[in-house]
Amino acid sequence: GIDSAEAGLQFLQGGATVLQVCSAVHNQEYTVIDDYITGLKTLLYLRSVEELHNWDGQSPPTAPHQLGKPVLKVKDIIGENLPSFGPYLAKRQELKDRLYKEKDLLSEENMPEPQRPANAPKKPIPRVKDVIGLALSRIGTYGDLNNQEQVVALIDEEMCINCGKCYMTCNDSGYQAIKFDAQTHLPTVTDDCTGCTLCLSVCPIIDCISMVPRTTPYIPKRGIPLGTGNNLLPGVSMETN
């Protein structure tokens, strides 16, 4: 059912002309309707602002961070990633201190991006009737899909908190496609990834794991091919008296 303005917009794009909200009112109270109306207006407005095309609904892109603070891209400095715990965290802090001492923090390149003038709509703001059925042309059968267009998981090691959830779910419920370094606790996705998104679902850090197009052909491993000598059942001889 509809539990957010984003969900309501999805129903509209799927062809609905009327939205019914029931469970959300039971769980909260009637003021959620005001939230959904305001949220829907906001989502329609955001579609008219070209500078915000990479937003996910009302959420801006997630910048690499640790504990909500921007992280230093260590790989650009020493050529390898370092996790954010134990002696590795101390080394990251040492590199950060050294870099800040050498850098002119008041230079123009280190100034924050200007927030004014504010972004303004570059095209007309769509109305509700403009988005009704907008996604119908993208609905089809499985046979319409291209099996060659696949995605795989990509882990942002700068945002990773080394919890191991992605490794555990892939190992127990997936295809054992994630390796976990015993020293650094950094996960690595191998070519066995099938793009099931289990790891993305359990990752506690938003946007730490993303799905990107696969660049190599996927060759399924279906065990020993049928008809070979390795999978024939052994014969049993029956002796009769």
C-alpha positions in Angstrom: 0.0 0.0 0.0 0.9 3.7 0.1 3.1 4.6 3.0 4.9 7.6 1.6 4.7 10.3 -1.1 7.2 8.3 -3.2 4.9 5.2 -3.1 1.9 7.4 -4.1 3.9 8.7 -7.1 4.7 5.2 -8.1 1.0 4.2 -8.2 0.3 7.3 -10.3 3.0 6.4 -12.8 1.6 2.9 -12.9 -1.7 4.2 -14.2 -3.7 4.9 -11.0 -6.0 7.9 -11.0 -7.2 7.6 -7.4 -5.0 6.8 -4.4 -6.4 5.0 -1.3 -4.5 5.2 2.0 -5.7 2.9 4.8 -3.0 1.1 6.8 -0.8 4.2 7.1 -3.6 6.1 8.8 -4.2 3.1 11.1 -0.5 3.0 12.0 -0.2 6.7 12.5 -3.1 9.1 12.2 -4.8 11.2 9.5 -2.1 13.9 9.3 0.0 11.5 7.2 -2.3 12.6 4.3 -1.0 16.1 4.6 2.6 14.7 4.5 1.8 12.7 1.4 0.3 15.7 -0.4 3.2 17.9 0.5 5.7 15.2 -0.5 4.0 14.7 -3.9 4.1 18.4 -4.6 7.8 18.4 -3.8 8.5 15.4 -6.0 6.8 17.1 -8.9 8.6 20.3 -8.3 12.0 18.5 -8.2 11.4 17.2 -11.6 11.5 20.7 -13.0 15.0 21.5 -11.5 17.7 20.2 -13.8 20.5 20.6 -11.2 18.7 18.0 -9.0 18.4 15.2 -11.7 20.6 12.9 -9.7 18.5 13.0 -6.5 16.7 9.9 -5.4 13.3 11.4 -4.8 13.8 14.0 -2.0 17.2 12.5 -1.0 20.4 14.0 -2.4 23.3 11.8 -3.5 25.2 10.4 -0.6 28.8 11.6 -0.4 31.4 9.2 1.0 31.5 9.5 4.8 32.3 7.9 8.0 30.0 8.7 11.0 28.4 11.4 8.9 31.7 13.2 8.2 33.5 13.4 4.9 36.3 10.8 4.5 39.7 11.3 3.0 40.3 9.3 -0.2 43.3 7.4 1.0 43.7 5.4 -2.2 44.4 8.6 -4.1 47.4 9.2 -1.8 49.0 5.9 -1.0 47.4 3.7 -3.7 45.4 1.5 -1.4 42.4 1.7 0.8 42.5 1.5 4.6 39.6 0.5 6.8 38.4 2.8 9.5 39.2 0.8 12.7 42.2 -0.1 14.9 45.7 0.8 13.6 44.4 1.5 10.2 42.2 4.3 11.5 45.3 5.8 13.3 47.2 5.7 10.0 44.3 7.4 8.2 44.3 10.1 10.8 48.0 10.5 10.4 47.7 10.9 6.7 44.9 13.4 7.1 46.9 15.5 9.6 49.9 15.6 7.3 47.7 16.5 4.3 46.0 19.4 6.1 49.4 20.8 7.3 50.6 20.9 3.7 47.4 22.2 2.2 46.2 25.9 2.1 42.8 25.5 3.7 41.8 29.0 2.8 42.4 28.6 -0.9 39.6 29.0 -3.3 39.5 25.3 -4.2 38.8 24.4 -0.6 35.9 26.8 -0.3 32.4 25.3 0.0 30.2 25.4 -3.1 28.0 28.5 -3.3 24.4 28.0 -2.3 23.1 31.2 -3.9 21.5 31.8 -6.2 19.2 28.9 -5.4 18.3 26.4 -8.1 15.2 27.4 -10.1 12.9 25.4 -12.4 14.2 25.2 -15.9 11.0 23.6 -17.3 7.3 23.6 -16.4 6.5 21.8 -13.2 4.5 18.6 -14.1 1.0 18.3 -12.9 -0.5 15.1 -11.4 -2.3 14.2 -14.7 1.0 14.5 -16.5 2.6 11.6 -14.6 -0.4 9.2 -14.6 0.6 6.1 -16.6 4.1 7.5 -17.3 5.7 4.1 -16.5 3.3 1.9 -18.5 5.5 1.9 -21.6 8.2 0.3 -19.5 6.0 -2.6 -18.2 6.4 -5.8 -20.2 7.1 -9.5 -20.0 10.3 -11.2 -19.0 10.9 -12.1 -22.6 11.2 -8.4 -23.4 14.3 -8.1 -21.2 17.9 -8.5 -22.5 19.6 -11.2 -20.5 23.0 -9.7 -21.5 22.3 -6.5 -19.5 23.2 -7.4 -16.0 24.4 -5.6 -12.9 26.9 -6.5 -10.2 27.5 -5.1 -6.7 30.1 -2.3 -6.2 31.2 -1.6 -2.6 32.5 1.8 -1.7 35.4 0.9 0.6 35.7 4.5 2.0 32.1 4.2 3.4 32.4 0.6 4.5 32.2 0.0 8.3 33.6 -3.5 7.9 30.5 -5.1 9.6 30.6 -8.2 7.4 26.9 -8.3 6.7 27.3 -8.4 2.9 29.8 -11.3 3.2 27.6 -13.3 5.5 24.4 -13.0 3.4 26.2 -13.7 0.2 27.9 -16.7 1.8 24.8 -18.2 3.3 22.0 -17.2 0.9 23.8 -16.1 -2.3 26.6 -17.3 -4.5 29.6 -16.9 -2.3 30.7 -14.0 -4.5 32.1 -11.7 -1.7 35.5 -12.3 -0.2 36.4 -10.8 3.2 40.0 -9.9 3.9 41.1 -11.4 7.2 43.3 -8.4 8.1 41.6 -5.3 6.8 38.0 -6.7 6.9 37.4 -5.1 3.5 34.9 -7.0 1.3 35.7 -7.7 -2.4 33.1 -8.7 -5.0 34.3 -11.4 -7.4 33.2 -12.3 -10.9 30.7 -14.9 -9.4 28.3 -12.0 -8.5 24.9 -12.5 -10.2 23.5 -9.1 -9.1 20.9 -10.5 -6.7 21.2 -7.3 -4.5 21.1 -9.3 -1.2 24.2 -7.5 0.0 22.7 -4.1 -0.9 19.6 -5.0 1.1 21.4 -5.8 4.3 24.1 -3.1 4.2 23.4 -0.6 7.1 25.1 2.3 5.3 23.0 3.9 2.6 24.7 3.9 -0.9 27.8 2.1 0.4 26.8 -0.7 -2.0 25.5 0.2 -5.4 24.6 -1.9 -8.5 26.5 -1.1 -11.6 26.4 -2.6 -15.2 28.4 -5.7 -15.6 31.4 -5.3 -17.9 32.2 -8.9 -18.5 29.9 -11.7 -19.9 28.4 -13.8 -17.2 28.9 -17.6 -17.6 26.6 -19.5 -15.2 28.2 -22.4 -13.3 25.7 -25.2 -13.5 27.9 -28.0 -12.2 29.1 -31.0 -14.2 27.6 -30.9 -17.7 25.0 -33.6 -18.4 26.1 -36.6 -20.4 29.7 -36.7 -19.2 31.2 -39.7 -17.5 31.4 -37.8 -14.2 27.7 -37.7 -13.5 26.6 -41.2 -14.6 25.2 -43.3 -11.9 27.3 -46.4 -11.0 25.9 -49.6 -12.3 24.6 -52.3 -9.8 24.9 -56.0 -10.7 22.1 -58.2 -9.5 23.0 -61.9 -8.9 20.3 -64.5 -9.1 20.5 -68.0 -7.8 
